[in-house]
Amino acid sequence: MLSRRAMLAAGLLGGFAARTGHAGDLPVIRLGSLPFGTSTWEAAVIKARSLDTANGFTLEATKLAGNDAARISFVGGQVDTIIGDLLWAARLSNEGQGLRFIPYSTSEGAVMVPKDSPIQSLKDLAGKKFGVAGGPLDKNWLLLKAQARDAAGIDLEKQCEIAYGAPPLITLKLEQGALDAALTYWTYCARLEPKGFRRLIRAEDIMRALGAGGDVSLIGYLFHSATVAEKPAAVAGFYRASRAAKDMLASDPATWDIVRPLMDAKDDATFESLKREFLAGTPRRPVTAERTDALKLYAVLSRLGGERLVGSGNGLPQDFYYDGSRDG
């Protein structure tokens, strides 16, 4: 059974397109997504279930080569929205670009170790070969370093042999045994679990330890404020369609038949692991709670990463979050 919210979005709003005109007459929202990004999963559901036209817009999804290409396309106006990092978006907003942020997922990543590894706590990482997906300013790495210092009294940079790299490379090195442990993104964690790896600590647990009152979305859909002003009904419709797609994925197993061909899940165990983690990351809190906790983490990350990470800003812009109950 679909949830009440999903049925409302897909059903009760279903007549909106008919009242507004044919799909070709509706405003377009151009989504830029990575080839294996989970936004392609959500976009596929939106298109397959006509959640775009039911909510008064037409979704056009464009696959982009990587994060750099996505950011360039978004800043340059070739696409209307991408999945982006909260810190990067806040930095651009504080520098005058004016972005709006829609929480997309609270799933971040984790420190992974082999299932039979003697590493049982952060303290046990001392002297180990440790991989970090991303670079020295990766937000999960900064948060992990703070937690390791505060809770375990260990300086990971000084007491571990650190290897930075792209997530696929770091994950492969961990699988090959070249690393004792690795901090990597949630989709790679989900693929590692069926292969005999376990999570030592989740990024979500670290955020709570550093003061967050719940799971925080540090990635979200980004829109320029100008786009929201230019086509407010279409952006509001996109917001509703995204929530409806997530509801369908959570409540209707058949919806995953649309998504599975896009997941590169070669076996059922990997499929179930990815599915579980995706659903676990669905944002469920009010925007006010998201903002309160994001401000706490922003302060921590600003202190750890400095201007190289957050730029010259000193917080999140006042109208940074897009609130569907208010803006829509």
N, C-alpha and C positions, 0 to 999 in steps of 0.2 A: 504493500500500500504506500502511496506517496503521502508525504507529510502535508498538513493543511497549507503550509506556506508554498510548497511546490505546486499544489493543485491550484491555489489562487493565482500564482504567477503564470502557470501554463494554461489554465482553464479560463478563469474569470477575466484575465487580461487578454484572452485569445481573440476577442472580438476587436481589440484595439486596432490591429493592422487593417482589418476590413473597414473600420470606420475612417481610418486615415488614408487608405489607398492601397494599391498593390505594393509588393515588396520593392519593386523598382522605384517607387515614389518615396520610400522611406529614407530618412537620413542614415548615413553610413558611419559605423564605428570601425576603424581600421586597427586591428590588433597585430602587433609584431611579436612573434614567438620564436623560441629556439626549436630546432628540429626535434629534440627529445625533451623539451620542457613540458611541465604538467599543464601549462595553460593551453597546450594543444588538445589535451584531454577534455578540458572544460569547454573549449571552443567547439569540439566535435559534438558534444552533447547538446550545446546550444543550437547548433545548426541542424542536427538530426531530429531534434524535438521541436524545431521551429520556435525556440524561445526568444530569438531575436525579433522576428516579425510579430510575435505575440505581444512583445513589449515595445513595439513602435520604432524599431530600427533594423538595419541590415548589418550583420557582422561580416566583415571581410578579414580573414586571417592570412597573414603573410609570414612565411618562415624565413628567419634571418640566420646568418651563419654563426653568430656568437654574441656574447654580452656586449662587446664593443660595437658591433654592427647594430644591435638593438638600441643602444644608447644614442648612437649617431642618428639613426633613423627617427627616433623619438624627438630628440632635441631639434633636428632639422625639419620636423613636421611631416615626414613621409608616412608615419603611422600616428594614430591618435593615442594609443595606449600600449604599454608593455608591462611585464612584471619587473619591478625594480626594487632596489635596496632602499630601505627607509633612510639611512644616513646619507646616501647619495642624493636622494630626492630632497631631503631637508637642506642639504648643502646648496643645491641649485636654487631652492626657494629663498633661502637666506641671501643668496647673491642676486636676487631680483627676478628670477624666471617664473615664480608663481606656480607651484605644482600642487595637485590634490592627490591624496593617498587613500586607496581603498584596501583595507586589510585583506590579504589573499590566503595566507597560510601561517600557522604557528610552528610548523615542522621546520627544523633548522638543520640539525646534524648531531653527531655524537662522536665520542672517542671509541673506536672499535679495536678489539683485541681478539686473537684466536680463542676459541671456546676453552681450550685446555691451558691457556696462558697462566703463569703464576701471578700476573698483574691483577690485583684485586682492588687497588685504590690508587688515587693520584700520586701518593707518596711512592708507590712502587714503580713509577715511571722514571725515577732517578737512574741515570746511567744507561737508559734504553735509547734505541733508535726510534725516533718519533716523527711521523709524517704529518704535515699540515697542508690540507687542501686550500689553495689560495696563496696569499703572500703574508708578509709580516703584519700587514694592517687588516687582515681578515677579521671581521667583528667577532666571530666565534672563537678565534684564536686569542684575541685580546681578552675576551670574557673568561676563557679557560685559564689563561695565565693569572688573572686576578684571583679566581677561585682557588687555584693551586697554591698560590702564595698565602691567601688568607686562611684557607681551611686545612692545608697540608704542610705549609711552611716550606714549599719547594719552588725554586725558580726554574721553570721548565726550560727557558732559553739557555741558562748556564749549566743546568744539570742533566740535560738530555742532548743527544745528537740529533739536531733538527734538520729535516729535509722538507723544503717547500716545493709545491708542484701543483699542476692542474689536477682536479679531482680524479679523472680516469687513471692518470699515472700513479698518483699516491695510492689509490685503491688497488691497482695491479701490483705495486711493490709490496703492499701488505699481504696480498694473496700469495705472492711468491716467497714470502718469508724474509724479504730484505728489510722489513721494518718490524719492530716489536709491537707497535701500536700506531694508530693514525686517527686524526681528527678529519672527518670528511662530511660531505653533505648528505641529507637524509635519503635521497634516492639511492645513493651508493651504499649507505648503511642497510637499507632495506634489501638490496641485492646481496650483501655480504652475509646476512643472517642465515639464509638457507644453505650457505656454503660452509657453515661451521664457525661463524664469528659471533661475538656477543658485544653488547654495549657496556662500556665501563661507566660512562656518564653522558647524559644527554645535555645538549645546549639549553633545552628548556629547564632542566634541573638547575643549571648554573644561573640562569636568569632569576629564578625564584630565590636562590641562595643570595643573590646580590640585591634583593629587595622587591622584585616583581611580585604582585599579588596573584598572578595567573599566567597562563601561556600567552606570549606576546607575538604579534605578527610583525616581524622585521622585514618582510617582503610584502609587496602589494601591487595592485594595479595603479599606474600613474597616469594622470591626465594633466595637461596644462590648464590653468585657470581660465585661459582664453577659450579653450575648447568647451569647458563646462558652461561658460557664459554664452557661447555661440550656439550650442545645441544642447540645452539643459535637459530636454525631454529624452533625447537619445542616450545621454550619459546616465540618467536615472533609469532608463529601460535596461541599459547594460548592467547596472548595479543589480536590478531585480533578476535579470536573466542569469547572472553569475550565481546568485544565491539559490535560485531555483535549480540550476544544474547541480550544485553541490547537494541540495536536498534529494534530488533524484538519485544521485550516486550513493547517498547514504541509505535510502529507503527502498530502492527498486533494483535488485540484483541484475535484472535484464539490461539496465542501462550500461553496465560494465561491458556488455557485448560490443557496444559502440567504441569503447575506449581500448579494449585489450589489444587490438591490432597495432595500436600506437605505442604500446608500452615496452616493446622489446623484452617481454617476459617469456623466456624459453621453456619454463616449466610452471606447474601450478603453484609450487611453493613460493617462487619469486613473484608471481602474479598476486598471490594472497598477501605477501609481505608488503608489496608496493601499495596495494589497495588499502590495507590496514593503516599504514603510515599516512597516506594521503587523507583518509577520512579523519584520522586523529588530529590532523592539522587544521581542520575547518574552524575558522574563527567563530566564536560563539558569544563574545562579550560585547557590551555596548562600547561605542566609540570613546566615551568618557573614560572608561576603565583602560582601554587600549592606550589612550594618550597619557594617562597618569603613569602607567608602567613604562611606556616608551620614553618618557621624560627622565625617569630614574636611570634607565639603561643608557640613554643619550649622555647623561652626565658622567657615568662611569667610562663610557667609550671615549668621550671627549677628553677626559683626564688621561686615559691610556694612550690614545692615538694622536691627540693634539690636532693642530691645524692641518696637518697632512691628511687627516681622516675627515674632519668635519668642516674644514675651512674656517672662515672668520665668524661664523654664527655662534650663538650661545644658547641655542635651544630649538624647539620646533615652532615654526610659524603658527600664528593663532588659528588660521583657517586651513591648516595643513590637511586635516582629515576630512574626507568626504563622508557626510552622514546621510545615508539614504532616507532616514526618517525625517530629516530637515531639508536637505538639498533636493530630495526627490519629490 
